[in-house]
Amino acid sequence: MTHYLISFPSGEMDIPDGEFQAVVDASHAVVREAKAAGVWVFGGGIDESIPPVLVDKDGVVTEGTYPQTARLEGGYTVLDVPDRETALHWAARIADSCRCKQEVRAFGDDPESR
């Protein structure tokens, strides 16, 4: 099985007034389905109210982030599925519930990380 990252930037969600709870309910239903199917690893959204920091090898903390990840925000799901087709199936389910396209990326296999 391969771990896949399915994600979206928070600004891509297009939720009309009064429909936020419906989106929450729909996305939670997909989470429950993925858990029941045994493919759920982890999911959640970046807390955009907490600023990112960089930590170096000596433990020194610097405010900010790498330039290429300065806009890292939104929702993330990690699934453990047998193939890309299955990952794309779940991405479509998440896209429907969150009302926005999902980006799909495969993690490289590293036996030490399991």
TAHU-V982307 format. One record per residue. N is the residue number from 1. RES is the residue in one letter. PHI is phi in radians with two decimals (NA if undefined). Layout:
[[N & RES & PHI] [N & RES & PHI]]
This chain:
[[1 & M & NA] [2 & T & -2.14] [3 & H & -1.49] [4 & Y & -2.13] [5 & L & -1.73] [6 & I & -2.04] [7 & S & -2.60] [8 & F & -2.72] [9 & P & -1.32] [10 & S & -1.03] [11 & G & -1.19] [12 & E & -1.47] [13 & M & -1.24] [14 & D & -2.03] [15 & I & -1.95] [16 & P & -1.09] [17 & D & -0.90] [18 & G & 1.47] [19 & E & -1.95] [20 & F & -1.03] [21 & Q & -1.09] [22 & A & -1.10] [23 & V & -1.16] [24 & V & -1.02] [25 & D & -1.08] [26 & A & -1.15] [27 & S & -1.20] [28 & H & -1.15] [29 & A & -1.11] [30 & V & -1.15] [31 & V & -1.03] [32 & R & -1.08] [33 & E & -1.13] [34 & A & -1.13] [35 & K & -1.13] [36 & A & -1.10] [37 & A & -1.39] [38 & G & 1.35] [39 & V & -1.87] [40 & W & -1.25] [41 & V & -1.94] [42 & F & -2.89] [43 & G & -2.77] [44 & G & 2.90] [45 & G & -2.00] [46 & I & -1.22] [47 & D & -1.38] [48 & E & -1.26] [49 & S & -1.45] [50 & I & -1.86] [51 & P & -1.20] [52 & P & -1.31] [53 & V & -2.35] [54 & L & -1.91] [55 & V & -2.10] [56 & D & -1.60] [57 & K & -1.09] [58 & D & -1.62] [59 & G & 1.49] [60 & V & -1.25] [61 & V & -1.80] [62 & T & -2.12] [63 & E & -1.10] [64 & G & 1.93] [65 & T & -2.70] [66 & Y & -1.16] [67 & P & -0.98] [68 & Q & -1.27] [69 & T & -2.03] [70 & A & -1.05] [71 & R & -1.84] [72 & L & -1.26] [73 & E & -2.79] [74 & G & 1.85] [75 & G & -1.97] [76 & Y & -2.38] [77 & T & -2.34] [78 & V & -2.02] [79 & L & -2.10] [80 & D & -1.98] [81 & V & -2.23] [82 & P & -1.26] [83 & D & -2.82] [84 & R & -1.09] [85 & E & -1.00] [86 & T & -1.16] [87 & A & -1.07] [88 & L & -1.18] [89 & H & -1.03] [90 & W & -1.16] [91 & A & -1.07] [92 & A & -1.14] [93 & R & -1.13] [94 & I & -1.17] [95 & A & -1.02] [96 & D & -1.12] [97 & S & -1.26] [98 & C & -1.57] [99 & R & 1.12] [100 & C & -2.79] [101 & K & -1.03] [102 & Q & -2.06] [103 & E & -1.60] [104 & V & -2.11] [105 & R & -2.40] [106 & A & -1.66] [107 & F & -1.41] [108 & G & -1.23] [109 & D & -1.41] [110 & D & -2.35] [111 & P & -0.95] [112 & E & -1.23] [113 & S & -1.56] [114 & R & -1.37]]
